[in-house]
Structures are given as C-alpha cells and as structure tokens.
C-alpha cells in the first residue's frame, strides 16, 4: 500500500473516530437532557396535583353546585347538601378531585395525562397496571425515614412512545377524615399518581438532531480530511515522493540528478542527507566497479579454471575455462553446487594449510562433465572471502590433470615397454631357438615312438605346453612392438557385430545371452577398425570367462557431445576391489590359461585412440567396461 493511500486512510479514520466520539457524547447529553426535561415536567405535574389535593384536603373537601348529569360520590356517607335556597351541593373530596382532574387532563392536557393508582383501591378506576404495581410495591418497601421517591421508564404504547412516571401519595392527618375507616395511619402509602407524557415530539426532535449531527459529521469529516491531506501532501508526501523517485534512480544506476526539496524541517534534512548519501554511493560504486573489473580480469585470464562458491557450495560465478572444461553454459552451471561436479568418492587429500583470510584445502578428485565424462583434476580451495554483500565465500581453483596423468601413464608404459623390449629380444634369441628344437625333437619322438602307449600319454601334454609357450612369446612380441593405428571413419556398431561373430563359436556352447541396445542414430568415429576388433574381442572373451558359461552380455551405445559411449556389461563373478587397479598390468591374470596381456593391449589401443575408459565391478554382480571414443581424433595421434 502506497504512503498516500495510507495517509488518506489514517486521516479519514482518525477524523471519523474523533467526530464519532463527539457525536456519541452529544447524543448521550441529548438523551440525558431529554430525560431530565421529562422528569422535570412529570415532577411539576405531580407537585401541582399535590397542591390541589392539599387545598381540598385542608377544607375536608369542597362543595360544588350539583349540575345536571353530575353524579354524587358513592364512596362518601353524605355526599350531597341542599341549601336554603333550594340548590343541591355535592362534596368533592381530594380523591374525587384528583380523578376528575385526571379525566380533564385527557382532553386538555395536550401531550400528558395522569390518574391515581392504589394497591388497596375502592374505585375500580384506580386499579394499577403492571408498571404501576411495581412502582407501588417499590414505594411500600421504602423504609427510609424520609419517604420520597419516584419510578419511571419509557414504553411503546399504541404506536406511541410515552414516558411513564409514578410518584407516591402518603397518608396525612387531613386524609384520615375519609380513610381512617380503611385502617390508614399517618405516613402509610395511600397510592400513587401515575403520569404519562407523550414523547413523540421528543423523538421527532431526537431524529432531527441525529440527522443534523450526521450530516454535520459527514461534511466535517470530508472538510477536515481534505484540509489535513492537502497540508500533508505539500509538506510531507510530495517531498517523500521526490526522495522515492531519487532512490529509484539510484537503484537503476543513475546518479546525475538534483533533488529539489528546499524545506527547512526534518524532511528537508532527510533530503540533504540523501544527497550526501547519493554522492558517497556513487563514489563507492565507481570503486566497486573498478575492483570488479580487476577481479574479473584476473579470474578470466587465470591459467586455471576458477569458481566462486557460497557457503552452501553453490557456484555463483566462474571463468570461461571452467565452462570449457565442464561443457556447461554459464546460466546452467550457476544452478549447480560444486559437489555436483566432483566425484568425491575418488578424493585424494594432498595437503592442508591456511591463508591469512581463511582456511584452505588441496586435493585430487574426478570432475564429472556435462557428458558424464570423468576428468582427473586438482582442487585448491580457499575459504573466508567476501564479495560485496556476500560473505564467507570460497575461491576454488580447478587444474586439469589429464595431460599430467597421461604423461605419468606414458612414463609407466614406456618403462614397461622398455622392459618388455629387453625381454622380447632375449625371448627371440634365448627361447624361440630352443623351443623350435624342442618342437622338432617332439615330432621326431612321435615318429619313432608314436605307437607306444606310454609316449601317447605324454605327447599331447608336451605339444600343448610348446604351443602355449609359442603363444605367450608371440603376444609378448606383439605387445613390445605395437603398431600405430590407421585412423579412418568407422561404424562402431558394425565393428561390434563383426567381433561378436568372431567369438560366436565360444558363446554357442554356453548359456550366455547376448543383448545389444545401440543408439538409434549411427554416427561414425575416427578409429582403426582392426584395433577396435582386438579391443572388443578381448573384452568379450574376458566376459565369457567371468560368467562361466551362463549369464548375460549386454552391449549398449549412446551419443555424447563429443564422444560415442560403449558399455560392455556382463553378469559374471566380478572383480575384487583390490584387483581393479592392476587389471591393466602386463602378465597380471587370475585365469589359469591367460597370458595377462589382453587388457594391457586394450589399454594401449584405447590410449592411442585418445579414448576415455573406466571399469565398474561388484563381486557376484558383474563388471561394466565403459569406453568413450572421440568422434574426431587430434592432429597429433601419438600418445
């Protein structure tokens, strides 16, 4: 809700509340004054009636000329008197005078009337109604020394609003003349005077007064609200709007403006303070922009991939080298956490230390790219930095160790190749010639003693041993003298099918089911098809041996951004964790008939093809060999 709306609401509510309170107070005063006026009027009528009654009582009643139609008081023993002139006079006691005056008031009283009421009435006309009975009972119970009181309330009667008033009549000495026979004593309650005052004129006046007050209140509220709003609009709201517009300009990065507020009050002081703040923000922003440019230039031109990470691990900024390394776009990588890019299960701590602004750590792990490739990296993380309003940030340097790991592998491979070269040269001279002579002698013995049963028992075992030695020597020589691949466009799916056909005979005699799930769209890669056949045949044969003649061999392919991924999965017995790091070592084999050079040759070929590969295995569940072949080879194909 805007300030103007709030101010209008506050003004209207405040003025309305104040006027309503005044209106309520005035109405209460009007009600009270009206009630007091009715009481004064009723008391005046009551006192006038008492005056008349006392005057009549003082003379023990008065005689008046009995005119035609006038009835004598039947409740008096000798009400009539005949004069010497022959006129008849009738006696009017106070009760009869009061009753006749009350009858006369009904015609001449205007908006009031009265009558007598008594709990011990003689005349039925004096019988009290429910209200009068309550009043008379109240008076009877009055035990105060000075007996006086009154009883009144407002009622609706015959579609009129009336004010009812009852005041007591106590027995006096002059009353005993007529009422002593009824057992009354001085001070006893004789009855009461019941007065009815018509309130219709009062109600009309009240309604007119309410209408006047409501209209006056309405126009007063409007007038005062407008007056107060105009005053606040000029002195508070309009200057605050100017300050608000200036703040919005600062928010949008605009600082070259003049705040036109000339007041010499708190609002003016606020405006002048705001201008000072604007100048300081402008200076600070310029310094911050210069610092940001420097920091971005340093990060962007860093030799390493750099990421800035918040305390929750979310990446809030990075340089282009990290985008190139991971394959993510700038918007996508900022929705990730650093842990989403790292395979912390392969974390290898290097060293711990501290810097002046916070702790640091350094370790090696695997970086998982957008294409799910794993790149060996070195992570150097420094905590405790601040950037603007953001605190406790971390600078993370990511160094690609791919070339270094390849160099390490190449060094190890070179050492292996050198040792195998030395060994192969010795094998060629020291083993092959004696082996050739041994084979000839075995054949000579076969021709001479071939029909003897004892010789036949050992001949086949000797022949198999010689063939095995020849195969091992040939494999060693092939591994020691590798052939450089001849790259050309190759359909990997066709190579896989051809390799399966070459090992089909071994699989036919088993209960191994072969399942292929190739990518729907075929895309060629640059590779040496003969070397790929050698890779697949070795892997298929290893899977065959691991499954012991029963299981499932699943071969699947899918397209990545720059690679074709081939997954070869078997349901065999799996590889123990301690053996996973040694399966590519030459001459390392758990098979009694294996040479230990199959996977070493596979590794060499994949390295020559610049492929990425990994092995996943669980004991009793099987092994997965994952290969990612690049679609295009680098210009320099040497490993």
VOFI-284497 format. One line per field, with one value per residue (C-alpha): y, x, z; residue in three letters. Coordinates in steps of 0.5 Angstrom, whole numbers, plus 500, padded with zeros to 3 digits. Layout:
REM VOFI-284497
Y	(Y_...)
X	(X_...)
Z	(Z_...)
residu	(ALA_...)
REM end
This chain:
REM VOFI-284497
Y	(500_507_512_517_511_510_517_518_512_515_522_519_514_519_525_520_517_524_526_519_520_528_525_520_525_530_524_522_529_530_523_526_533_530_525_531_535_529_528_536_536_530_532_539_536_531_538_541_535_535_543_542_536_539_545_541_536_543_544_537_537_542_543_545_546_540_541_536_530_530_524_524_521_514_513_518_517_524_527_532_538_542_550_554_557_550_549_542_542_536_534_533_530_530_523_525_532_528_523_529_533_527_526_533_533_527_533_539_537_536_531_529_525_523_519_515_508_504_497_498_501_502_505_500_506_507_499_500_496_492_498_502_496_495_502_502_496_499_505_501_498_504_504_511_516_521_517_520_517_516_511_512_509_509_505_504_504_504_506_512_513_515_517_514_517_515_518_516_519_518_519_526_528_531_525_521_524_520_514_512_507_504_503_508_512_518_516_510_509_511_510_514_519_516_521_519_524_523_523_524_531_529_523_528_533_527_524_531_532_526_528_534_531_526_531_536_530_528_535_536_529_531_538_536_530_535_540_535_532_538_540_534_533_539_539_531_527_531_531_524_522_526_522_516_518_519_513_509_513_511_504_504_506_514_519_525_529_534_533_539_539_546_545_547_542_534_533_538_535_528_530_534_527_523_528_526_519_519_522_517_511_514_514_507_504_507_504_497_497_498_493_488_489_488_482_479_481_477_471_471_471_466_460_455_454_458_458_463_459_461_457_452_450_454_456_464_466_462_464_461_456_452_453_450_444_442_443_447_454_460_460_453_452_457_453_447_446_445_438_436_437_433_425_426_418_419_425_424_429_433_438_442_450_456_463_470_471_463_456_453_445_442_435_431_428_427_432_430_434_435_429_425_424_424_428_428_435_438_443_448_452_458_460_466_472_477_480_486_484_476_474_467_466_461_461_455_453_447_445_439_434_430_431_430_423_421_423_419_413_414_414_408_405_407_403_397_397_398_392_388_390_388_381_380_381_376_371_372_369_365_362_361_357_352_352_350_345_342_342_338_333_332_331_326_322_322_319_314_312_314_307_306_308_311_316_318_319_325_327_331_335_336_339_343_346_348_351_355_358_360_364_367_369_372_376_379_381_384_388_390_392_396_398_405_406_408_412_413_414_407_405_402_398_394_393_390_386_383_382_378_374_372_370_367_359_360_363_358_352_356_359_366_371_377_383_390_396_401_409_410_415_412_416_415_416_416_410_404_398_392_395_396_389_387_391_388_381_382_385_379_374_376_377_370_367_371_368_361_359_362_370_376_380_387_392_399_405_413_419_424_431_430_422_416_412_404_400_393_389_382_379_375_374_381_384_384_392_390_388_394_398_392_389_393_391_386_379_380_375_371_366_359_360_367_371_377_382_382_388_391_391_394_400_401_401_406_411_411_413_418_415_415_409_406_400_399_392_389_382_377_382_383_388_394_397_404_407_414_414_421_423_426_425_430_432_429_422_420_418)
X	(500_503_504_499_493_496_496_489_486_489_486_479_480_482_477_472_474_474_468_464_466_464_457_457_458_453_448_449_448_442_439_440_438_431_431_432_427_421_423_422_416_413_415_412_405_406_407_401_397_399_398_391_390_392_388_382_384_385_378_376_373_369_362_360_354_351_349_345_349_354_354_355_361_358_364_362_357_353_356_350_348_341_342_336_335_334_341_344_351_356_362_369_374_381_381_375_378_384_380_376_382_386_380_380_388_386_382_386_393_396_401_400_395_395_391_391_393_393_394_388_383_376_374_376_378_384_387_394_397_404_408_404_404_412_412_408_411_418_415_412_419_422_424_428_426_424_420_420_422_420_419_420_421_420_415_412_404_399_405_407_413_411_415_411_412_410_411_408_402_403_397_397_393_388_387_384_378_376_381_381_376_380_386_391_395_399_405_402_403_396_397_401_400_401_403_404_408_407_415_413_415_422_423_422_427_432_431_432_438_441_440_443_449_450_450_455_459_460_461_466_470_471_473_478_480_482_485_489_491_493_497_501_501_505_510_511_508_511_518_518_516_521_526_523_524_531_532_529_534_540_537_538_545_543_547_547_541_539_534_529_527_528_524_528_525_526_524_529_534_533_533_540_543_540_544_550_549_548_555_558_554_557_564_563_560_566_571_567_566_574_575_570_573_580_578_574_580_585_580_578_586_588_591_587_579_576_570_567_563_558_558_552_557_553_557_556_561_566_571_571_576_571_566_570_573_566_562_556_554_554_547_547_553_550_545_550_554_561_560_555_561_566_566_569_569_576_578_586_588_594_596_592_594_592_592_591_584_581_583_585_585_588_586_586_579_575_571_564_563_556_557_559_566_571_577_582_583_587_582_585_580_581_575_574_573_568_565_560_555_556_561_564_566_571_575_576_582_581_587_586_591_589_596_600_596_597_605_605_602_606_612_610_608_615_618_614_615_623_623_619_623_629_625_623_630_632_626_627_634_634_627_625_631_631_623_624_629_624_619_623_625_618_616_622_620_613_615_619_615_608_605_607_602_607_609_602_600_606_606_599_601_608_605_600_606_610_604_603_610_609_603_606_612_608_604_610_613_606_606_613_613_606_603_601_593_591_585_579_572_569_562_563_556_559_566_562_558_564_567_561_562_569_568_561_563_566_559_555_557_555_548_550_545_548_544_545_542_545_544_538_542_549_555_562_568_575_579_583_578_582_585_578_576_582_579_572_575_579_573_568_573_574_567_566_571_568_561_563_559_552_549_548_553_550_553_550_552_550_552_555_557_564_564_561_560_560_558_560_557_557_553_560_563_566_573_575_577_584_585_581_588_592_588_592_598_602_602_597_592_587_586_590_590_591_597_596_597_590_587_594_594_586_589_595_590_585_590_593_585_585_579_577_575_573_572_566_565_562_563_558_554_559_563_562_567_565_569_568_571_572_568_575_582_587_592_598_596_602_601)
Z	(500_498_503_500_501_508_510_507_511_517_516_515_520_525_524_523_530_533_530_532_539_539_536_541_547_544_543_551_553_549_552_559_558_555_561_565_562_562_570_571_567_571_578_576_574_581_585_582_584_591_592_589_594_600_599_598_604_608_608_609_601_598_596_589_586_583_576_572_570_576_580_587_590_592_597_602_607_606_599_598_602_600_601_604_597_594_591_591_593_593_596_593_597_595_591_587_585_583_579_576_574_571_567_565_563_558_554_556_558_551_551_558_563_570_574_581_583_589_592_596_591_593_586_580_576_581_580_578_572_572_572_577_581_581_583_589_591_591_595_600_601_602_610_610_615_609_605_598_591_584_579_571_565_557_554_547_547_542_537_541_545_552_559_565_572_578_585_592_596_603_608_612_618_613_610_616_616_610_610_618_617_612_617_614_619_618_614_610_603_600_593_587_582_575_570_562_558_550_547_540_540_543_539_533_536_537_530_527_532_530_522_523_527_522_516_520_522_515_512_518_516_509_510_516_512_505_509_513_507_503_509_509_501_501_507_507_502_496_498_500_493_490_495_493_486_487_491_485_480_485_484_477_477_475_480_476_478_483_489_489_496_500_506_513_517_518_511_508_513_510_503_504_508_502_497_501_501_494_493_497_494_487_489_493_486_482_486_487_479_478_483_480_473_476_480_473_469_474_474_467_465_470_467_472_472_477_481_487_491_497_504_501_496_490_484_484_479_474_469_462_463_468_463_457_462_464_458_462_460_464_466_467_472_477_478_481_487_487_490_483_479_483_485_492_492_489_493_495_500_498_504_509_510_512_509_512_510_512_511_505_503_497_494_488_485_479_475_472_466_463_458_464_463_468_468_474_477_483_487_491_495_500_504_508_502_502_495_496_501_500_506_507_500_497_491_488_483_479_475_469_471_464_461_467_468_461_462_468_465_459_463_466_460_457_463_461_454_455_460_455_449_453_455_448_445_450_448_441_442_448_448_441_438_444_443_436_437_442_438_432_438_440_433_432_438_435_429_433_439_437_437_444_450_455_450_447_455_455_448_448_454_451_445_449_453_447_443_450_450_443_444_450_446_440_445_448_442_439_446_446_438_438_431_430_429_422_423_418_419_423_424_431_431_425_429_435_430_427_434_436_430_431_438_437_437_444_446_442_447_453_456_455_452_448_448_444_445_440_439_434_430_428_428_425_429_427_429_427_426_427_433_435_434_438_444_443_442_449_453_450_452_459_460_457_462_468_467_467_461_464_464_460_456_455_450_449_446_447_444_448_446_443_444_443_449_449_455_456_462_464_470_472_478_478_480_487_489_491_484_480_480_477_471_466_469_464_466_471_470_475_469_469_462_461_459_463_456_454_458_457_450_450_455_450_444_447_449_442_440_446_449_456_460_466_470_475_478_484_487_485_481_475_471_467_462_459_453_451_444_441_434_432_433_435_429_433_434_438_446)
residu	(UNK_UNK_UNK_UNK_UNK_UNK_UNK_UNK_UNK_UNK_UNK_UNK_UNK_UNK_UNK_UNK_UNK_UNK_UNK_UNK_UNK_UNK_UNK_UNK_UNK_UNK_UNK_UNK_UNK_UNK_UNK_UNK_UNK_UNK_UNK_UNK_UNK_UNK_UNK_UNK_UNK_UNK_UNK_UNK_UNK_UNK_UNK_UNK_UNK_UNK_UNK_UNK_UNK_UNK_UNK_UNK_UNK_UNK_UNK_UNK_UNK_UNK_UNK_UNK_UNK_UNK_UNK_UNK_UNK_UNK_UNK_UNK_UNK_UNK_UNK_UNK_UNK_UNK_UNK_UNK_UNK_UNK_UNK_UNK_UNK_UNK_UNK_UNK_UNK_UNK_UNK_UNK_UNK_UNK_UNK_UNK_UNK_UNK_UNK_UNK_UNK_UNK_UNK_UNK_UNK_UNK_UNK_UNK_UNK_UNK_UNK_UNK_UNK_UNK_UNK_UNK_UNK_UNK_UNK_UNK_UNK_UNK_UNK_UNK_UNK_UNK_UNK_UNK_UNK_UNK_UNK_UNK_UNK_UNK_UNK_UNK_UNK_UNK_UNK_UNK_UNK_UNK_UNK_UNK_UNK_UNK_UNK_UNK_UNK_UNK_UNK_UNK_UNK_UNK_UNK_UNK_UNK_UNK_UNK_UNK_UNK_UNK_UNK_UNK_UNK_UNK_UNK_UNK_UNK_UNK_UNK_UNK_UNK_UNK_UNK_UNK_UNK_UNK_UNK_UNK_UNK_UNK_UNK_UNK_UNK_UNK_UNK_UNK_UNK_UNK_UNK_UNK_UNK_UNK_UNK_UNK_UNK_UNK_UNK_UNK_UNK_UNK_UNK_UNK_UNK_UNK_UNK_UNK_UNK_UNK_UNK_UNK_UNK_UNK_UNK_UNK_UNK_UNK_UNK_UNK_UNK_UNK_UNK_UNK_UNK_UNK_UNK_UNK_UNK_UNK_UNK_UNK_UNK_UNK_UNK_UNK_UNK_UNK_UNK_UNK_UNK_UNK_UNK_UNK_UNK_UNK_UNK_UNK_UNK_UNK_UNK_UNK_UNK_UNK_UNK_UNK_UNK_UNK_UNK_UNK_UNK_UNK_UNK_UNK_UNK_UNK_UNK_UNK_UNK_UNK_UNK_UNK_UNK_UNK_UNK_UNK_UNK_UNK_UNK_UNK_UNK_UNK_UNK_UNK_UNK_UNK_UNK_UNK_UNK_UNK_UNK_UNK_UNK_UNK_UNK_UNK_UNK_UNK_UNK_UNK_UNK_UNK_UNK_UNK_UNK_UNK_UNK_UNK_UNK_UNK_UNK_UNK_UNK_UNK_UNK_UNK_UNK_UNK_UNK_UNK_UNK_UNK_UNK_UNK_UNK_UNK_UNK_UNK_UNK_UNK_UNK_UNK_UNK_UNK_UNK_UNK_UNK_UNK_UNK_UNK_UNK_UNK_UNK_UNK_UNK_UNK_UNK_UNK_UNK_UNK_UNK_UNK_UNK_UNK_UNK_UNK_UNK_UNK_UNK_UNK_UNK_UNK_UNK_UNK_UNK_UNK_UNK_UNK_UNK_UNK_UNK_UNK_UNK_UNK_UNK_UNK_UNK_UNK_UNK_UNK_UNK_UNK_UNK_UNK_UNK_UNK_UNK_UNK_UNK_UNK_UNK_UNK_UNK_UNK_UNK_UNK_UNK_UNK_UNK_UNK_UNK_UNK_UNK_UNK_UNK_UNK_UNK_UNK_UNK_UNK_UNK_UNK_UNK_UNK_UNK_UNK_UNK_UNK_UNK_UNK_UNK_UNK_UNK_UNK_UNK_UNK_UNK_UNK_UNK_UNK_UNK_UNK_UNK_UNK_UNK_UNK_UNK_UNK_UNK_UNK_UNK_UNK_UNK_UNK_UNK_UNK_UNK_UNK_UNK_UNK_UNK_UNK_UNK_UNK_UNK_UNK_UNK_UNK_UNK_UNK_UNK_UNK_UNK_UNK_UNK_UNK_UNK_UNK_UNK_UNK_UNK_UNK_UNK_UNK_UNK_UNK_UNK_UNK_UNK_UNK_UNK_UNK_UNK_UNK_UNK_UNK_UNK_UNK_UNK_UNK_UNK_UNK_UNK_UNK_UNK_UNK_UNK_UNK_UNK_UNK_UNK_UNK_UNK_UNK_UNK_UNK_UNK_UNK_UNK_UNK_UNK_UNK_UNK_UNK_UNK_UNK_UNK_UNK_UNK_UNK_UNK_UNK_UNK_UNK_UNK_UNK_UNK_UNK_UNK_UNK_UNK_UNK_UNK_UNK_UNK_UNK_UNK_UNK_UNK_UNK_UNK_UNK_UNK_UNK_UNK_UNK_UNK_UNK_UNK_UNK_UNK_UNK_UNK_UNK_UNK_UNK_UNK_UNK_UNK_UNK_UNK_UNK_UNK_UNK_UNK_UNK_UNK_UNK_UNK_UNK_UNK_UNK_UNK_UNK_UNK_UNK_UNK_UNK_UNK_UNK_UNK_UNK_UNK_UNK_UNK_UNK_UNK_UNK_UNK_UNK_UNK_UNK_UNK_UNK_UNK_UNK_UNK_UNK_UNK_UNK_UNK_UNK_UNK_UNK_UNK_UNK_UNK_UNK_UNK_UNK_UNK_UNK_UNK_UNK_UNK_UNK_UNK_UNK_UNK_UNK_UNK_UNK_UNK_UNK_UNK_UNK_UNK_UNK_UNK_UNK_UNK_UNK_UNK_UNK_UNK_UNK_UNK_UNK_UNK)
REM end
